[in-house]
Amino acid sequence: MKYLPIDSSLFVQNRQRFAAKLKSNAIAVLNSNDIMPTSADGVRSFIQNTDLFYLTGIDEEESILVIFPDAREEKHKEILFIKETNEEIAIWEGPKYSKEEASKISGIKTIFQTKEFEKTFRSLVFEADRIYLNSNEHLRADVFVETRDNRFLNWCKRHYPLHKYERLAPIMHHIRPIKFKIEVELIKQACDITEKAFLRLLDVIRPGIWEFEIEAEIYHEFLSNRSRGPAYAPIVASGANACILHYVKNNRQCEDGDLVLMDFGAEYANYASDLTRTIPVNGKFTPRQKEIYNAVLRVQKAAVQMLTPGNTFEAYNKKVGLIMEKELIGLGLLDAKAIKNQPPDEPLYKQYFMHGASHHLGLDVHDLGSKYRKFEEGMVFTCEPGIYIKAEGIGIRLENDILVTKDGPVDLMENIPIEADEIENLMNK
């Protein structure tokens, strides 16, 4: 792996939190992701299932975790299965985890090879009353590929039909949003790499540069700093492209007078960062561009202060919407009288700000967590208001990553330039 070793105490603590949520006499199974094929004999780079990584720190395919807190023998309370290795695999793919390495990384003492799973599982499963199985229950997930977890679910129900089955995902959705200190440090490391990339961009962006050339600079800085690459597909949207929320073609040439909206974030040790900045291609905002930019910035600064324990997404987004309304009126985009008569469920500001102001951040960019749960200390959120005006060909979004603490929000990207004047100065130094 490119990243530095992670203290195994993180994964030990995560498993303890997980096991405490299981019903009595239950066994839980989590599988790694597959290596995804492309065509012919091509494959994508492996990316681990984040639930399995969260509980083990293991970053390798064909891995399985079994947790059985009420097992009769101590050695069976936690079992990690890892891919078999041999001389031929080592020649073609390089070395895989040894049992000793897997134990050191995860803190799990009982390590078997994956080929031993079925026999071992059968020897344990009849001691259990319930089986917890995993599936992707993220509200925004569009699952059209059968995962190892899905295949195992079907296999398990076919072989052990009389057990009681439980959903594992709700437990992960409950425990993963609260980050331990080590996790916050890993997210901060990802943010720091993202900062380096943004500062690099301020030096290279000029009229005539292509969006994909900007994207290439991002990749260069990420890979040079122990990141696997972007935590998600970078958005580099110049001119009217910035009004397309998930624009990822990145194939337009940036012109003099354009703004370029860049939404990107480094991954580090599987943890994500998520930054958006919108800057003038020629290094100087027009008066109208700066007016809209500062309106977005004021909304963001106000929104950050609301990321505090006890708040909720519903109350938070409603308040952000009210602040945005005032800014849009000031920009001449909304009429105060029309707002008074607007349908309660269809606020007019949605014409110009159509997405939510924040989402959870962690091992996944849109990390696990319930939209109905109150904000708690240790949660990490993005804060990303925007204004998109198709008629003017202007789209501006600003986004930082915020840690919720009892003493107030902590901006993990506070060192990344965001003030309009500061950006202009850096681009023209």
PyMOL commands that set and color helices and strands:
alter all, ss='L'
color gray80, all
select helices_A, chain A and resi 9-19+50-56+74-76+87-93+99-106+114-125+148-159+169-175+181-204+211-223+239-243+287-304+313-330+336-340+348-351+390-392+420-427
alter helices_A, ss='H'
color red, helices_A
select strands_A, chain A and resi 26-31+64-67+78-82+110-113+130-133+164-167+235-238+259-264+267-268+271-272+275-280+380-383+386-389+394-397+400-403+410-411
alter strands_A, ss='S'
color yellow, strands_A
deselect
rebuild
show_as cartoon
